[in-house]
Amino acid sequence: MRGQAKFQLGKAGLTEDFIESLRKTFKNRKIVKLSLLASFSRDRKEVKETAEKICSELKDIGKFKYRVIGFTIMLLKWRK
């Protein structure tokens, strides 16, 4: 497996295309670093809700854990 991939989430928010890009990335990667830009949100509660929503959207391809560090979400795919 390769190292971590990096994504940015901006004013467009969580779209189906963005979720599909994450699905494709997790086929080859185990860790994704997701930076939330100021145009998306600067509310820490919304950052956590976004991380939970991403994990629930990706549950069909495996189990995921996340960690929020500031306005960055680290997504980790667990083994099946």
N, C-alpha and C positions, 0 to 999 in steps of 0.2 A: 504494500500500500504506500501511497505517496503521503506527503505531509499535509498541512492544513490548507484549505482554500479560503479566500477572502472575498466577501461580498459587502456591498453598501446598500442600505435601505433608505430611500429618500422620500420625496413628497408623493410619489405614486403609491406608496404603501405596499401592503401585501396583496399582490395580484396572483392570478393563477399561473402566469408565466414565470413569476419569481419562484413560486413553490415548485414548479416543474423543473426549473434550473437547479434548485436544491436537490430534488430527487435524482437528477442526472449526476450531480456532483458526488452524492453519497454512494454511487455505484463504485467509485474508485477511491474515495477519500473517507477518512474516519472522523476528521475534525473540520468544522467550518467556523471561521471567525466572521461575525456579522456586525458591521459598524452601523449604528443608527445615526443618520445625519440630523442636523438641527431642523431641516425642513420637514422631517418626519415627526419628531416629537422631542421634547425635553422634559417629559414627565416620567419619573422613575417607575411609577406604578404601571404606566402604559408600556414601558419597556418589558417589564415582567410579563404582562398580559400578552404581549406580542410573542415572547419566547414560548409561552405555554401554547399559544395558538399554532405556532409553527410546528411544535412537537406533535400536537394532535393531528395536524394536516399530514404529517409524514409517518404516522403510525402504521400505515399499510406496508411500508418497506422495512420496518424494524423498530427497535426501541431506542429512544433518544433521551439524553440528559442535557441539561443546559446550565450555564453559569453566567450570571450577569455581573459584569465588571464595568462600572460607570455606565456608559451608553454603548457598550459592546456586549454582544451575546456570543458566547462560545458554545457551539452545539457539538455534542459527542454522540456518535452512533455506537450503541452497544452491540455485542454479538447476538445472533439470532438464537 
